[in-house]
Protein backbone atom coordinates (compact mmCIF):
# COMPACT_ATOMS: atom_id res chain seq x y z
CA UNK A 1 0.00 0.00 0.00
CA UNK A 2 2.84 2.36 0.87
CA UNK A 3 4.61 1.68 -2.44
CA UNK A 4 1.36 2.33 -4.32
CA UNK A 5 0.90 5.67 -2.55
CA UNK A 6 4.47 6.65 -3.41
CA UNK A 7 3.90 5.84 -7.08
CA UNK A 8 0.68 7.87 -7.10
CA UNK A 9 2.41 10.87 -5.50
CA UNK A 10 5.33 10.66 -7.90
CA UNK A 11 2.90 10.84 -10.83
CA UNK A 12 1.00 13.70 -9.25
CA UNK A 13 -2.12 11.59 -8.71
CA UNK A 14 -4.18 11.75 -5.52
CA UNK A 15 -7.17 9.61 -4.61
CA UNK A 16 -10.15 11.15 -2.87
CA UNK A 17 -13.89 10.73 -2.42
CA UNK A 18 -15.57 13.67 -4.11
CA UNK A 19 -18.74 14.44 -6.05
CA UNK A 20 -20.44 11.36 -4.57
CA UNK A 21 -17.92 8.95 -6.15
CA UNK A 22 -14.31 7.82 -5.67
CA UNK A 23 -12.20 10.36 -7.56
CA UNK A 24 -8.65 10.65 -8.84
CA UNK A 25 -7.11 14.14 -8.93
CA UNK A 26 -4.28 14.61 -11.45
CA UNK A 27 -1.85 17.48 -10.92
CA UNK A 28 1.26 17.10 -13.11
CA UNK A 29 1.33 18.41 -16.71
CA UNK A 30 2.70 15.14 -18.08
CA UNK A 31 -0.08 13.02 -16.61
CA UNK A 32 -2.75 15.53 -17.61
CA UNK A 33 -1.45 15.49 -21.17
CA UNK A 34 -1.60 11.68 -21.33
CA UNK A 35 -5.21 11.71 -20.11
CA UNK A 36 -6.41 14.55 -22.33
CA UNK A 37 -4.86 12.96 -25.42
CA UNK A 38 -6.34 9.51 -24.80
CA UNK A 39 -9.94 9.77 -25.97
CA UNK A 40 -10.38 6.00 -26.06
CA UNK A 41 -9.62 5.42 -22.39
CA UNK A 42 -10.85 8.71 -20.94
CA UNK A 43 -14.24 10.06 -21.97
CA UNK A 44 -15.18 13.67 -21.15
CA UNK A 45 -17.99 13.98 -18.66
CA UNK A 46 -19.29 15.38 -15.41
CA UNK A 47 -20.02 13.77 -12.02
CA UNK A 48 -23.57 12.50 -11.55
CA UNK A 49 -24.06 15.00 -8.72
CA UNK A 50 -23.25 17.88 -11.07
CA UNK A 51 -25.66 16.61 -13.73
CA UNK A 52 -28.41 16.51 -11.11
CA UNK A 53 -27.98 20.26 -10.68
CA UNK A 54 -27.19 21.38 -14.23
CA UNK A 55 -29.68 19.02 -15.88
CA UNK A 56 -29.49 15.63 -17.55
CA UNK A 57 -30.79 17.08 -20.83
CA UNK A 58 -28.21 19.87 -20.94
CA UNK A 59 -24.80 19.70 -22.62
CA UNK A 60 -23.19 17.85 -19.69
CA UNK A 61 -25.61 14.93 -19.68
CA UNK A 62 -25.82 13.90 -23.34
CA UNK A 63 -23.64 12.18 -25.93
CA UNK A 64 -20.92 14.01 -27.86
CA UNK A 65 -22.94 13.89 -31.09
CA UNK A 66 -26.09 15.16 -29.37
CA UNK A 67 -24.01 17.83 -27.64
CA UNK A 68 -22.79 19.22 -30.98
CA UNK A 69 -26.29 19.14 -32.47
CA UNK A 70 -27.93 20.85 -29.49
CA UNK A 71 -25.17 23.43 -29.19
CA UNK A 72 -25.53 24.32 -32.87
CA UNK A 73 -29.32 24.58 -32.65
CA UNK A 74 -29.36 26.70 -29.50
CA UNK A 75 -26.35 28.95 -30.14
CA UNK A 76 -27.36 30.04 -33.64
CA UNK A 77 -30.38 32.17 -32.56
CA UNK A 78 -28.34 34.22 -30.06
CA UNK A 79 -24.96 34.54 -31.80
CA UNK A 80 -23.81 36.80 -34.61
CA UNK A 81 -24.27 40.44 -35.44
CA UNK A 82 -28.00 40.30 -36.19
CA UNK A 83 -28.90 38.58 -32.92
CA UNK A 84 -26.59 40.61 -30.69
CA UNK A 85 -27.60 43.94 -32.23
CA UNK A 86 -31.13 43.41 -30.90
CA UNK A 87 -29.86 43.67 -27.32
CA UNK A 88 -27.14 46.31 -27.73
CA UNK A 89 -29.25 49.31 -26.75
CA UNK A 90 -30.71 47.55 -23.70
CA UNK A 91 -27.25 46.49 -22.52
CA UNK A 92 -25.76 49.94 -23.03
CA UNK A 93 -28.54 51.72 -21.13
CA UNK A 94 -28.38 49.33 -18.19
CA UNK A 95 -24.58 49.35 -18.08
CA UNK A 96 -24.64 53.15 -17.71
CA UNK A 97 -27.32 53.00 -15.04
CA UNK A 98 -25.76 50.14 -13.06
CA UNK A 99 -22.28 51.64 -13.00
CA UNK A 100 -23.28 54.97 -11.45
CA UNK A 101 -21.43 54.38 -8.20
CA UNK A 102 -20.40 57.93 -7.34
CA UNK A 103 -23.06 58.36 -4.62
CA UNK A 104 -22.53 54.95 -3.02
CA UNK A 105 -20.57 54.96 0.22
CA UNK A 106 -19.74 51.27 -0.01
CA UNK A 107 -19.94 48.68 -2.77
CA UNK A 108 -18.70 45.24 -3.70
CA UNK A 109 -17.59 45.04 -7.32
CA UNK A 110 -18.47 41.37 -7.83
CA UNK A 111 -21.94 41.79 -6.30
CA UNK A 112 -22.67 44.75 -8.58
CA UNK A 113 -21.43 42.93 -11.68
CA UNK A 114 -23.46 39.83 -10.81
CA UNK A 115 -26.65 41.87 -10.63
CA UNK A 116 -25.84 43.58 -13.92
CA UNK A 117 -25.01 40.44 -15.89
CA UNK A 118 -27.94 38.51 -14.45
CA UNK A 119 -30.32 41.30 -15.45
CA UNK A 120 -28.97 41.32 -19.03
CA UNK A 121 -29.08 37.53 -19.31
CA UNK A 122 -32.66 37.37 -18.08
CA UNK A 123 -33.67 39.97 -20.66
CA UNK A 124 -31.95 38.06 -23.48
CA UNK A 125 -33.31 34.69 -22.35
CA UNK A 126 -36.83 35.57 -21.22
CA UNK A 127 -37.42 39.24 -22.03
CA UNK A 128 -37.72 39.61 -18.27
CA UNK A 129 -37.58 43.06 -16.68
CA UNK A 130 -39.43 42.47 -13.39
CA UNK A 131 -36.96 43.40 -10.63
CA UNK A 132 -38.85 41.36 -8.03
CA UNK A 133 -38.79 38.18 -10.11
CA UNK A 134 -35.17 38.72 -11.16
CA UNK A 135 -34.07 39.10 -7.54
CA UNK A 136 -35.84 35.87 -6.62
CA UNK A 137 -34.32 33.99 -9.58
CA UNK A 138 -30.84 35.37 -8.89
CA UNK A 139 -31.06 34.22 -5.28
CA UNK A 140 -31.99 30.68 -6.33
CA UNK A 141 -29.31 30.61 -9.02
CA UNK A 142 -26.62 31.76 -6.56
CA UNK A 143 -27.51 28.88 -4.23
CA UNK A 144 -27.43 26.48 -7.18
CA UNK A 145 -24.02 27.76 -8.27
CA UNK A 146 -22.51 27.24 -4.83
CA UNK A 147 -23.81 23.68 -4.80
CA UNK A 148 -22.14 22.83 -8.11
CA UNK A 149 -18.75 23.49 -6.50
CA UNK A 150 -19.56 21.78 -3.20
CA UNK A 151 -19.17 18.25 -1.91
CA UNK A 152 -22.16 16.15 -2.96
CA UNK A 153 -23.66 15.73 0.52
CA UNK A 154 -27.44 15.60 0.19
CA UNK A 155 -28.26 16.38 3.81
CA UNK A 156 -29.91 19.46 5.37
CA UNK A 157 -27.44 22.25 6.07
CA UNK A 158 -25.01 21.41 3.25
CA UNK A 159 -24.63 23.48 0.07
CA UNK A 160 -25.44 20.57 -2.24
CA UNK A 161 -28.73 19.90 -0.44
CA UNK A 162 -29.65 23.59 -0.71
CA UNK A 163 -28.67 23.60 -4.40
CA UNK A 164 -31.03 20.72 -5.20
CA UNK A 165 -33.89 22.69 -3.66
CA UNK A 166 -32.83 25.81 -5.56
CA UNK A 167 -32.83 23.88 -8.86
CA UNK A 168 -36.33 22.60 -8.12
CA UNK A 169 -37.51 26.18 -7.56
CA UNK A 170 -35.77 27.43 -10.73
CA UNK A 171 -37.29 24.63 -12.81
CA UNK A 172 -40.72 25.48 -11.42
CA UNK A 173 -40.45 29.12 -12.50
CA UNK A 174 -38.99 28.30 -15.92
CA UNK A 175 -41.59 25.56 -16.53
CA UNK A 176 -44.34 28.08 -15.86
CA UNK A 177 -42.80 30.52 -18.36
CA UNK A 178 -42.35 27.79 -21.00
CA UNK A 179 -45.97 26.71 -20.58
CA UNK A 180 -47.27 30.26 -20.98
CA UNK A 181 -45.15 30.82 -24.09
CA UNK A 182 -46.39 27.61 -25.70
CA UNK A 183 -49.99 28.68 -25.10
CA UNK A 184 -49.30 32.14 -26.54
CA UNK A 185 -47.80 30.64 -29.69
CA UNK A 186 -50.74 28.32 -30.36
CA UNK A 187 -52.69 29.34 -33.42
CA UNK A 188 -50.12 31.77 -34.79
CA UNK A 189 -46.41 32.10 -35.39
CA UNK A 190 -44.46 35.09 -34.19
CA UNK A 191 -42.85 36.97 -37.08
CA UNK A 192 -40.23 38.47 -34.79
CA UNK A 193 -38.70 36.59 -31.88
CA UNK A 194 -38.25 38.72 -28.79
CA UNK A 195 -35.88 36.52 -26.77
CA UNK A 196 -34.03 33.21 -26.59
CA UNK A 197 -37.09 31.38 -25.27
CA UNK A 198 -38.97 32.08 -28.51
CA UNK A 199 -36.04 30.75 -30.52
CA UNK A 200 -35.79 27.57 -28.45
CA UNK A 201 -39.51 26.89 -28.82
CA UNK A 202 -39.24 27.13 -32.62
CA UNK A 203 -35.89 25.44 -33.27
CA UNK A 204 -36.00 21.94 -34.78
CA UNK A 205 -33.54 19.42 -36.16
CA UNK A 206 -33.36 17.98 -39.69
CA UNK A 207 -36.12 15.52 -38.83
CA UNK A 208 -38.48 18.23 -37.62
CA UNK A 209 -38.19 17.34 -33.92
CA UNK A 210 -38.48 20.28 -31.56
CA UNK A 211 -37.01 20.62 -28.09
CA UNK A 212 -38.98 19.34 -25.12
CA UNK A 213 -39.72 21.50 -22.07
CA UNK A 214 -37.03 19.65 -20.10
CA UNK A 215 -34.42 20.27 -22.82
CA UNK A 216 -35.28 23.98 -23.02
CA UNK A 217 -35.08 24.43 -19.25
CA UNK A 218 -31.76 22.58 -18.95
CA UNK A 219 -30.29 24.57 -21.85
CA UNK A 220 -31.31 27.85 -20.19
CA UNK A 221 -29.78 26.79 -16.86
CA UNK A 222 -26.45 25.71 -18.34
CA UNK A 223 -26.19 28.84 -20.51
CA UNK A 224 -26.91 30.88 -17.40
CA UNK A 225 -24.18 29.02 -15.51
CA UNK A 226 -21.69 29.40 -18.37
CA UNK A 227 -22.32 33.08 -19.09
CA UNK A 228 -23.02 34.58 -15.70
CA UNK A 229 -20.13 33.73 -13.37
CA UNK A 230 -17.38 33.98 -16.01
CA UNK A 231 -18.62 37.38 -17.22
CA UNK A 232 -18.73 38.73 -13.66
CA UNK A 233 -15.16 37.76 -12.87
CA UNK A 234 -13.85 38.95 -16.23
CA UNK A 235 -15.35 42.41 -15.72
CA UNK A 236 -14.19 42.60 -12.11
Secondary structure, DSSP 8 states (H G I E B T S, - for coil): -HHHHHHHHHTTEEEEEETTEEEEEE-SHHHHHHHHT-TTT------HHHHHHH-TTSGGGS-HHHHHHHHHHHHHTT-SHHHHHHHHHHHHHHHHHHT--TT-S---HHHHHHHHHHHHHHHHHH----HHHHHHHHHHHHHHHHHHTS----STTSHHHHHHHHHHHHHHHHHHHHHHHHHHHTTS--SS--SHHHHHHH-B-TT--B--HHHHHHHHHHHHHHHHHHHHHHH-
